[in-house]
Amino acid sequence: MEIRWVASWNFLLVNIGVLFCGAGYSVPSAIFPNQALSRGISVTKSGFILGSSYIVTFLLTPLCGKLIGKFGAKKVFSTGIFIIGISNIAFGCLEYVADGTLYFWMALSLRVISALGESIAVPASYPLGGSQFSKANMGKVMSIIECCWGIGAASGPALGGILNLQGGFALPFWVVGGMFMLTVTMIVCFFGETQGEKDTDTRSTSWKDMFLCPGMIAYSIAVVFAGSSTVWFAGTMEPHLFSEFGSDSAEIGLVLMMYTLAYTIFGPVVGALMDRGFSPLKAVVFGHIIIALTYFLLGPSPGLNESAYFQNIPMKAASLFVQGFGAAFTFIGTLLGMNECTKKGNLPQTDQTTAMVSGVWLLCICLGCFAGLSLGSATYDIFGFSWSCVIQACLMFVSVPVAIVLVLKLPGRVKVDKPKDNENLEKVEDENQNDSIKEKSEEVHENGCINGKIETAAAKSESNLTKVE
């Protein structure tokens, strides 16, 4: 009972850290652009500063698996949280920098440093949280961690705006940075030891072996498409709602919140379904189809955009809510599907492998987000919001047969080498079997000699009896 409470406490600390990671990631989006404009920095440059985290995450996330294999998930996670906390506190101090050029380079540098912490903390949270419970509950564990990040990311802009009104630009970053430092202190001082499932496999995992696992490439492609769908409308929804309905920022924020709200609600439900045997491939296909259909309604598609039943704010909010429902199936399904691929590929089921899987998953999401944000804005400028959503819907539909064919038909490669411990164990077993065979053969030989002597004595007795007669 005590061990269960320790595991639950550890899991709570991990989720607190992940929640603040999501909040720290999104807090600047609500307050930084206006602050940058007051220093003479254009919207394009401030957008580049905020978007630099995608590039850094894309480049540095693959290192996380190797760091975990060397230092352990707890140390890597704590280090990442510490880096994010320090960079957020320093980012708040930009309020006192007046020179525009210095402000730009300091903001970019601190954002890159913060993204460095995020790129190692978030991937490390999955093996660290998953190690607290059995493998049978991995679906629920992954989905809860994902939902905590989503809650933090959704609440970050609102939190940043409220604290900015109360205490200025620096206060949101100092509060969030202070919470990061408090979380690190709690992890270092109060993170307990559990007797969960330990890594008994001593093999290391390479990136080549990872991507050659059967189905890994297919799930990676599916994640890229799913990542693009989450931000396709991020740069266009606000001007679209403002020009079409005259919506203010509060109304637009409520509409956009529907996606995250649905994802947060249905994420744990999908995780529980996966633990009960629901196929990851079926989850991905179902999620992609739902997302594609919702984009036809979100536009809405040409022909429907003239109808008042489809061209209204409640319909757009409902479309985003259903899209969040489909995204829960897609993202949880791809993450757990990638983990299954490593089992099919005979890779060691260690913290390092789990971190590398989550790293690939996050890397593909970042790639999809970068492509989706760019293409979504470009198609909006060229074709308008309605046709832009139709294009994304078609891309999601196309990705469904591609994922199915690659998962079922692309063979991949199964790693055939065995753990050294198992090899040594097999050698010991072989030696024991040889010894037992030798012992049995000696026993048989001895028994044969004894039986031969008995038969000889019996024959002599019979001959003597014959002579007497």
SVG drawing of the C-alpha trace seen along z (x, -y; Angstrom):
<svg xmlns="http://www.w3.org/2000/svg" viewBox="-29 -52 60 137">
<polyline fill="none" stroke="black" stroke-width="0.4" points="0.0,0.0 2.8,-2.4 4.6,-1.7 1.4,-2.5 1.1,-5.9 4.8,-6.6 4.2,-5.8 1.1,-8.0 3.0,-10.9 5.9,-10.5 3.4,-10.5 1.7,-13.6 5.1,-15.5 5.8,-14.5 2.4,-15.7 2.9,-19.0 6.1,-19.5 4.6,-18.7 1.6,-21.0 4.0,-23.9 6.0,-23.0 2.8,-23.5 2.1,-26.8 5.6,-28.1 5.4,-27.2 2.3,-29.2 2.4,-32.1 4.5,-34.4 2.0,-34.1 -0.5,-36.4 1.7,-39.2 5.1,-39.1 4.1,-40.5 2.8,-43.8 5.8,-44.2 8.1,-43.5 6.2,-46.1 6.8,-48.7 10.6,-48.1 10.3,-48.6 10.3,-44.8 8.0,-43.8 5.3,-41.1 7.4,-39.0 10.4,-39.1 8.4,-38.4 6.8,-35.5 10.2,-34.2 11.2,-34.4 8.2,-32.4 8.5,-29.9 12.2,-29.3 11.1,-26.8 9.8,-24.5 13.2,-24.5 15.2,-23.9 12.8,-21.1 13.1,-19.5 16.9,-19.5 17.5,-18.6 14.8,-16.2 16.7,-13.2 19.4,-13.8 17.0,-13.1 17.0,-9.3 20.8,-9.1 20.8,-11.4 18.3,-9.2 20.3,-6.1 23.3,-7.7 21.9,-9.7 18.4,-8.3 15.0,-9.8 14.7,-11.6 17.9,-13.6 17.2,-14.5 13.6,-15.6 14.8,-17.7 17.5,-19.3 15.1,-20.3 12.6,-21.7 15.4,-23.7 16.5,-25.2 13.0,-26.2 12.5,-27.9 15.7,-29.9 15.0,-31.0 11.5,-32.1 12.7,-34.2 15.3,-35.8 12.7,-36.4 10.7,-38.5 13.7,-40.7 13.4,-41.8 10.9,-44.4 13.9,-46.5 15.7,-46.3 14.9,-49.4 17.2,-48.9 15.3,-47.1 18.2,-45.3 19.5,-44.0 15.9,-43.1 15.5,-41.0 18.7,-39.0 18.2,-38.5 14.6,-37.3 15.6,-34.9 18.5,-33.5 16.3,-33.0 13.5,-31.4 16.1,-29.0 17.4,-28.1 13.8,-27.5 13.1,-25.3 16.3,-23.3 14.8,-22.5 11.4,-21.6 13.1,-19.3 14.6,-17.2 12.0,-17.5 8.9,-16.6 10.3,-13.4 11.8,-12.3 8.4,-12.7 7.0,-9.7 9.4,-7.0 9.6,-8.6 5.9,-8.6 5.4,-5.2 8.0,-3.6 5.7,-4.2 3.1,-1.8 2.9,1.6 3.1,1.8 -0.6,2.8 -1.5,-0.8 0.8,-2.5 -2.1,-3.8 -3.7,-5.7 -0.3,-6.9 0.6,-8.4 -2.8,-10.0 -2.8,-11.7 0.7,-13.1 -0.5,-14.4 -3.6,-15.9 -1.5,-17.7 0.6,-19.3 -2.6,-20.3 -4.1,-21.9 -1.0,-23.9 -0.8,-25.0 -4.5,-26.0 -4.4,-27.9 -1.0,-29.6 -2.3,-32.6 -5.1,-33.3 -2.7,-33.1 -0.2,-35.3 -2.9,-37.9 -4.3,-38.1 -0.9,-38.3 0.2,-40.9 -2.8,-43.1 -2.0,-42.7 1.7,-43.2 3.1,-44.0 5.1,-42.0 7.6,-40.4 5.1,-39.0 3.8,-36.1 7.3,-34.8 8.5,-35.2 5.4,-33.3 5.8,-30.5 9.6,-30.4 9.1,-30.3 6.7,-27.3 9.3,-25.5 11.9,-26.0 9.5,-24.8 8.7,-21.7 12.4,-20.9 12.9,-21.3 10.0,-18.9 11.4,-16.3 14.9,-16.4 13.7,-16.3 10.5,-14.2 10.6,-12.0 10.4,-8.5 11.9,-5.2 9.5,-2.6 9.8,1.1 8.3,0.9 9.3,2.8 13.0,2.3 15.1,2.4 16.7,5.8 17.7,5.5 21.2,4.1 21.1,3.4 21.2,-0.1 18.9,-1.4 20.1,-3.2 18.1,-5.6 18.6,-3.3 17.1,-0.4 14.2,-2.6 13.2,-3.8 13.6,-0.3 11.0,1.2 7.9,2.5 5.3,-0.3 7.5,-3.1 7.7,-5.1 4.0,-4.9 3.1,-6.2 5.7,-8.9 4.0,-10.1 0.6,-10.0 1.9,-12.2 3.3,-14.7 -0.2,-15.0 -1.9,-15.2 0.5,-17.9 -0.2,-20.0 -4.0,-19.8 -3.6,-21.2 -2.1,-24.6 -3.4,-24.8 -5.9,-27.5 -3.7,-29.0 -2.7,-32.0 -5.9,-32.4 -8.8,-31.8 -8.5,-35.2 -8.6,-37.3 -11.4,-35.1 -13.7,-35.4 -13.0,-39.1 -13.7,-39.8 -16.7,-37.5 -18.4,-38.1 -16.6,-41.0 -15.5,-38.8 -13.4,-40.2 -10.3,-38.5 -12.3,-37.0 -14.8,-35.3 -12.0,-34.1 -10.2,-32.7 -13.3,-30.8 -13.7,-29.3 -10.1,-28.1 -10.3,-26.7 -12.9,-24.1 -10.2,-22.0 -8.0,-21.7 -11.0,-21.2 -12.1,-18.1 -8.6,-16.8 -8.2,-17.1 -11.5,-15.3 -11.2,-12.5 -7.5,-11.8 -7.7,-9.6 -10.7,-7.8 -8.8,-6.9 -5.9,-5.8 -8.2,-3.5 -9.6,-2.0 -6.0,-1.3 -5.2,0.5 -8.3,2.7 -7.0,3.8 -8.2,1.1 -5.8,1.2 -3.5,-1.8 -3.9,-1.6 -7.7,-1.7 -7.4,-4.7 -5.2,-6.6 -7.5,-5.9 -10.6,-6.9 -9.0,-10.1 -7.8,-11.1 -11.2,-10.7 -12.9,-12.7 -10.4,-15.5 -10.9,-15.5 -14.7,-15.7 -14.5,-18.5 -12.4,-20.6 -15.2,-20.5 -17.5,-22.0 -14.9,-24.4 -14.5,-26.3 -17.2,-25.5 -16.6,-24.0 -17.7,-26.0 -21.4,-25.5 -22.1,-25.3 -20.5,-28.6 -23.6,-30.4 -25.9,-28.7 -26.6,-30.3 -26.8,-26.9 -23.1,-26.2 -21.5,-29.7 -21.8,-30.7 -19.6,-30.8 -21.4,-27.9 -20.7,-25.6 -17.1,-26.5 -16.8,-25.9 -18.5,-22.6 -16.2,-21.6 -13.1,-22.4 -14.5,-20.4 -15.1,-17.3 -11.7,-17.8 -10.2,-17.7 -12.0,-14.4 -10.5,-13.0 -7.1,-14.3 -7.1,-12.4 -7.4,-9.1 -4.8,-10.2 -2.1,-11.4 -2.5,-8.7 -2.8,-6.0 0.4,-7.1 2.4,-7.3 1.3,-3.8 1.6,-2.5 5.2,-3.6 5.8,-1.8 4.3,1.4 6.6,1.1 9.6,1.3 8.3,4.5 7.7,5.9 11.3,4.8 12.7,6.7 14.2,3.5 14.9,3.4 11.9,2.1 13.9,-0.4 13.6,-4.0 16.0,-4.9 13.8,-3.3 10.6,-4.9 12.2,-8.3 13.5,-7.9 10.0,-6.9 8.4,-10.0 11.3,-12.1 10.5,-10.9 6.8,-11.5 7.4,-15.1 9.8,-15.7 7.2,-14.7 4.6,-16.9 7.0,-19.9 7.7,-19.1 3.9,-18.9 3.2,-22.1 5.8,-24.0 4.4,-22.8 0.8,-23.2 1.3,-26.8 3.1,-27.8 0.8,-26.1 -2.3,-27.1 -1.4,-30.8 -0.3,-30.6 -3.5,-28.8 -5.5,-31.4 -3.9,-34.2 -4.3,-32.6 -7.7,-30.8 -9.4,-32.0 -10.4,-30.3 -13.0,-28.0 -10.8,-26.5 -7.8,-26.4 -9.8,-24.1 -10.9,-21.9 -7.2,-21.4 -6.3,-20.3 -9.3,-17.9 -8.1,-16.3 -4.6,-15.9 -6.0,-14.2 -8.1,-11.8 -5.0,-11.0 -2.9,-10.2 -5.4,-7.4 -4.7,-4.8 -1.0,-5.8 -0.8,-4.9 -2.7,-1.7 -0.6,-0.5 2.7,-1.3 1.8,0.3 0.5,3.5 2.8,3.8 6.1,2.2 8.0,5.1 10.7,3.2 13.5,5.1 13.5,7.1 16.6,6.8 18.0,10.3 20.7,9.7 20.1,10.8 20.9,9.2 24.3,10.2 22.6,11.3 20.4,13.7 23.4,15.0 25.3,15.6 22.2,17.2 21.9,19.5 25.6,20.4 25.0,21.3 22.0,23.3 23.9,25.2 26.7,26.0 24.2,27.2 22.5,29.4 25.9,30.8 26.8,31.6 23.5,33.3 23.9,35.3 27.4,36.4 26.1,37.4 23.3,39.4 25.7,41.1 28.0,42.0 25.1,43.4 24.0,45.4 27.6,46.7 27.8,47.6 24.5,49.3 25.5,51.2 28.7,52.4 26.8,53.5 24.2,55.3 27.0,57.0 28.7,58.2 25.4,59.6 24.7,61.4 28.2,62.9 27.8,64.1 24.4,65.6 25.9,67.4 28.7,68.8 26.2,70.0 24.2,71.8 27.3,73.5 28.4,74.6 24.9,76.0 25.0,77.9 28.3,79.5 27.1,80.5 24.0,82.2"/>
</svg>
